[in-house]
Amino acid sequence: MLKTLRVASTCNIHFIMNNHICFGINGSCSVTHWRSFQGSGLFIYSVYSMMEPVDGKKSKFASENDVISRLPDNVITHILDRLPLQEAVRTDILSRTWRRKWNALTKLVFDEAFFEYLNGPNGKKASDSSLGRLLLHFKGTITKFVFYLPDPYAYHVDVEDLNHWVLFVCRKELQEFELLNFNDDESPIKLPSQLFTCTGLKHLKLRLCAIRFLPTFHGFPNLLSLDLENIDFDKGKCGNFIALCPLLEILKIIDDTSTCAVNFDVILKLVNLKVLSLSMGFVLDKTTPITSLDIIQLMCLLTKLQELNLDFNECKFIAEAPDVPVDQKVPNTFLCLRDLKLSHVDFGCDNFVSFVIEMISGSPNLHTLEIRVTYDYDFTTYTRSSLVFDCSKMGPLQLQNVVIDDSRGSANEAQLIKYILACSPLLKKIVINSYDTGKKFWLAKKLLTFHRVSPVAQIYLK
């Protein structure tokens, strides 16, 4: 649906009802830039809105039918929330009507681009006080607060000032909070206790922070997503923290320490979980060998899981007893799973590769698969595979896109690719990233002999 409104002799405004909005604003000069936004039911294209200049003098292009400025305040705020913060603030100079409109912003994103802008083209650094003064202008509700703590060589932020800013937004009906600390040389930032009083919080993402909550903390009853990277907990407290977030749909834990260790029983109680990303070394004991059945029996209890990302760094697999052929092991246990990513998969271990095939065959609706290969020992010894399975006995898959990273062209890798090609009638693309030229040619010759059930499947060796 398209409408054209004549606002002035040089101004055409077109409205298209869809899911985007794009507009250009002109003060008494020319249009400065264009910007696109998601989430609105309006598309405004080619807008040359002639507004009243700041000095109060009427421009020769000024029009009483300034459609943009006459929009309701909540619509303007909706638009400004989709601009980068620095550009939203700059709308202050458009006209007297637009002055202080940005004070009603509900989403504050101090990301990497913001700090690059703050430093300026010559690398001149602004002070923390300028950020503090900026925050004081926001009078209403703040539903989202994102703070990217940059490397101190790029921009130094005083932790005490940061704590004051967090306290400020915690009083503003906060629903989404992200604090990403990229200052790896310093100790984790301890979060103010006031953050744990924000019971309306729905999304929490933290990097390099220390969480110390009081016994009076009763959890985040409305939290839907939790993303933790290298977080410092008191011993055993990570599991307690997760247990106090019963509605979680997304849980991601990336850690190279033991402070985020959590018993898997805690995760199994999250009945709404749809996305799970874990470093398995912190759920299972790194030094204790495990079987593929151990993992599968745990994962299949998460019946709503749609996306799964497991990192097996330093995990060891042992053979199951009795030994059962791969094609007879796994029923359809992951019916909702659409995306599967497995990292640090030791393809020198037949039991590990058998587990990967079990996971795939147990996920009949899987669309995307990504595997990062590793080898504990010299990969040149893996020219043969002891894996034996009959593809004709294994059900069809819905796989469409597959990525294998750090491939070294071993026999086990070839067996996995053979299985995928033989059982995926909808397959579109397999991308194999390898840095071993010699093995790449050996694998390419091998791939030419494999049957492809999909008529459109393409294989890319990079």
Order of alpha helices (4+ residues) and beta strands (2+ residues): beta-beta-beta-beta-beta-beta-beta-alpha-alpha-beta-alpha-alpha-beta-alpha-beta-beta-beta-beta-beta-beta-alpha-beta-alpha-beta-alpha-beta-beta-alpha-beta-beta-alpha-beta-alpha-beta
